[in-house]
Amino acid sequence: MTEPYDLITMGRIGVDIYPLQTGVPLAEVETFGKFLGGSATNVAVAAARLGRRTAVISRTGRDPFGDYLHRALADFRVDDRWLTAVDGLPTPVTFCEIFPPDDFPLYFYRLPKAPDLEIHADDLDLAAVAAARVFWMTGTGLCAEPSRTATLTALRARSAGMGGAGTGGAGAGSEGAGSEGTGAAWPGVTVFDLDWRPMFWKDPDEARPHYAEALRHATVAVGNLDECEIATGVREPQACAEALLTAGVRLAVVKQGPKGVLALGADGERVEVPPLAVEVVNGLGAGDAFGGALCHGLLAGWDLERTTRYANAAGAVVASRLACSSAMPTDAEVAALLAGG
């Protein structure tokens, strides 16, 4: 039997077209860089940079940008076997504007429909999904069919394979770079990246029942305050975390921007980590770096505080760089920031 993946992610992929000039409106930008993008894909890249065996489930157009994404994933050592092409739909492109420290507007070009929303349940390798040590899915995958049914099918396969979303224990997980841990690795972790993108939904009320269904199958929920409010109906960070636990997860991670990160476990353990001081260049990839590093820490069996601090530092490294996928840090770079280097 093939060794299970450390991490399989499912969701958006596309091409990020980022200005090579900061503080300039998009209409006035003269030069751009082309990068692999999409939140779920960036998380897989981030974990691969930390030594994990990762793969992504998504779809592209049958076009040169789709070819580029396959090559980029190979360069990042992310398995692309479940990245397939859709006839008649273009590979998505995303532009941004860069106004540090905290204004980074995004412009999604995903019309008439993004190929990553054409993932079909019948095409999933459910055995691989169920066997993965961590499975990461996103709220965007719930916004349209057939992706919604496919995402929920994958979640149900995880629950069935693990004896329920909350099943845990010791001993699973491979040891990647910098992964010496003192705790027990979490097997069968299912992460719900709340990933609220209002332009992909008619209104929040449409999203909430699908979020609730996904939370019943998830082990970990991760989101910023806006995303947590969509999922729970409350906004205060502690209340958000408690509501996510009530909804079914074992660990709730609430990203609070300039106030840092709150992590709350079902066992009552609570960790609050302040932000790290870096000169912000582009904050758009920080959450994806955080996600990949969070998975790395859970796989390594680190305690909650170490895992949260490490993930927070990985996000800070990327915030100090222009790109997303190509900016994902190595373990040594995260360690240097934590050490004050």
N, C-alpha and C positions, 0 to 999 in steps of 0.2 A: 504494500500500500504506500502511496506517495505521502511523504511527510506533510502534515498540515501546514498551511501558511500561518505565520505569526499574525498577519493582518490582511483581511480582504475589505476593501472599501467599495461602496456602490453609490453612484450619483454623478454629479456634473463633471464634464470634461470640456475643455475648449481652448482657444488660443487667446492669451492675454496680450493686448497691444498697449504697451505702457509708454508714456512720454519719457524721453530721456532728458527732459527739462522739468524742473520743479517750480511751482509757484506760477505756472503759466496756464491760462484757460485752454481748453482743448482746441478751440478755433484758431489759436495762435501757435500751437505746437508745430515744430518743423521736423523733428526727428523722433522716431519711435523704436522700441525694441520689441521683439516677438518672443513670447514665453509660453510654455505649457501652463494651463490654468484649470480652474474648477476646484471647488473646495474639497470634495472627496478625493480627487486625484492628488491634490497637494498634500493631504494627510498621508497618503500612501508614500509619496516621495519623502516626506519628513521622517517617517519611520524607517524607510530604507536607508536614509542617510545615517541613521543611528544603528545600522547593522541588522535590521529586521528583514525577514523574507515577506514581501508584500505583493499584492495583486489588486487590480481595479476592475470592477464591472461597470461598463459604460458603453456608449455608442457615439460614433462620429458620422459625419457625412462621408460619401465616397468621393473625396476631393483632395487636392494637395495639402490642405490644412490637416485633414485626417491622417495622411501619410506622415506629416511632420510630427503629430502627436505620438504615433507609434514609435518613431525614431527617438523622440524625447524620453518616452518611458523607458526604452531600452538603455539609453544613456544614464538614466537615474536608477537602473537596476530594479525596475518595477515590472512585474509580469503583465503582459498585455494580452494574454490568451483570451480573455473575456471582453476585449474591446473590439466591437464589430461595427460594420458600416451599414448605414441606412440609405437606400436609394431615394433620391428626390429631395433630401433635406440637407442644407449646408451645415458644415461644422460651425458651432457657435464661436463668435468673436466678442470679446469684452474690452472696452476702452475704459480708462480712468483718467481723472485729473489728480494731481498731486500738490496739495497745499498743506505742508506740515505745519503744526504737529498733529492735527486731528480732523482734517477735511479732505476726504478722498472719494469724491463722487464716482459712481460706477455707471457705465452705459452698456447694457446687455443687448446684443444682437442675436436673438434666438427665434427668429421668425422664418417661416410660418409656424414652426415648432422645432424645439431642440431635439436632436437625435437621442440625447440621453434620457428623454421622456418616452422613448419608444423601446425601452427594455421590457421584454415579455417574460412572464412567469415560466412559460414552457421552455424558454431558452436557458434558464438558470441551471448551473451545476450545484444542485442543492446539497449533495454530499460534501462538496468542498466547502460550501458556505457553512454547513453545520459543523464541520470539523475544524474550521479556522479558530485559532486561539482568541482572536478578536475579530469581530465583524462590525463595521462602521457604516451607518446609513444616515441619510440627511432628510430634513423636512422638505426640501425641494423635490425629492423623489416622490413625495406624496401628493404633489399639486395637480397631477394629471394622469389619465390612463394612457397606456397600460402600465406605466411605471409604478403607479400607486399599488395596483394589485401585485405586481412583481416584488415590490419592496416588502409588502405585508406577508407575501408568501415566503420570502427569505427569512423574515423575522419569526414566522411560525415554525419554519424548519429548525431555526436555532433553538426555540423553546422546546420543541419536541426532542431534539437531539441532546439537550442538556437537562431534560427532566423538569423544565420550567425556567423562566428567565432569571430567577434569583439563585439558581444553583451555583455553588462555589466550592472551593476546596484548594488543596495545595498540590504542587507538583507539576503543573503544566507550564509550558512556555519555554522557549529557547533563550539562552543567554547571549545577548548581543553586545556591542561595544559599550563599555562602561556600565554594564548591567548587574554588577555584583550587588545583591540585595540581601536584606536580613529578614524580610517577610516572605510569606508564601505567595507565589504567582497566582493570579486569578485565571482559572481556565474558563473557556466559554463566555468571555465578556462580549456583550452586545452593546455598542455605543450608539445612542441616538443624538446626533448633532442637530439641534433644533433648527438652525439654519433658516430663519424666517426671512424670506425675500418678498415683500409685499407686492411687487410687480408681477409675481407669478401666480397670484391668487385674486379672486374677485373681492374678498373681504376676509377679515380674521375669523369670523364665525364659520366660514366654510372650512377653514383649516382645523379648528379645534377638535372635532370628533376624530379626525384622522390622526392627529397628534396623540390623542388619548389612547387610541388603539395601539399605536406604535409603542407608547410608553409601557403598556402592559407586557410587552415582550422584551423590553430593554433592561440591561443591567446598570448602565451609566447614562445619564443625560448631561449634555454640555450645551451651554448657551449664554448669550449676553442678556442684559435685563429686558430688552425689547423682545427677544426670542422667548425668554422664560415667561413673560407676561402673556404672550400668545398661547403658550402651552398650559398655563396654570390660571390665568385670569387675575393674578396678583403681581405686584412689581417690587415690593420691598425684598431685598436679597435673601434674608433668612426665611421669610415666608415663601418665597419662590422655591428655595431648596427643600423646605418641608413639604410643600405641595407636590414637588416632583417625586419625593420619596413615597408619599401617599399614593401617587399614581402608579407606583410599581417598581421603581428603580432602587438599586442598592447604594448608588453614589450619585449625588447631584453636584454639579460643578457650575457655579454662577460667575461669569466674568463681568466685573464691575468697572471696566475701563480704568480711569485714573485712581480708583479706589482699590484696585487689585483684584484678587480672586478669592471666592469663598467656596470651599468644598465641604460637604456634609454627608457623612455615611449613615447608613441605616442603623448602625450600631451606636449612633450618637456622637461618633468622633467628628470634631469640627476643626477645620484648618482655615485660617485667613492669611493670605500672603499679599504683602504690599507690592506695588509695581516697582520694577527696577529702573533706575535712572539711565536712560540712553537718549541720544539725539535721534529723534524720530525722523526718518526719511519717507517711509511709506508704510502705513499700518495695515495694509490690506491682507498681507499673508501671515500676520502674527497669530491669528486664531488657528490657522491650519498647522503652523509649526507647534503651537500649544497642543493641538490634538494629536499629532504624531508622537510628540514627546510624552504625552499622557499615556498613550498606548504602550510606549516603551517602558515607562515606569510600572504600569500594571503587569506587564509581561515579566518584568524583572522581579516582581514581588516586593518592591520597595514599600515602605510605610506611606501613609497618605500625605504627610507633610513633605517628605522628600520628593514624592512624585509631583505634587502641586508646585513646589518651588522650582523643580527642574523644568516642568512644562512652561511655567511662567517665564523662566529665563530663556527658553528656546523661542518663545514668542517675541521677547524683547530683542533678541539677536536679529530676527527677521525684520522687525519694525525699524531697525537701524540701517536697512538695506533697501535698494530700489525694487527688486523683483520679488516674486513669491517662490515659485518652485525652485529656481536655481539659487535662491538665497537660503534654503533650508540648512540649518547648522549641523555640524558634526558634534559628536559627544565632547571632543576636546574644546570646541568653541563654546558650548554651553557651560562646561566646567570652568573655563577661563572667566566667563562673565560672573558666575556664581562666586568665584574666588576673588573677584574684584580686579581681574587682570585685563 
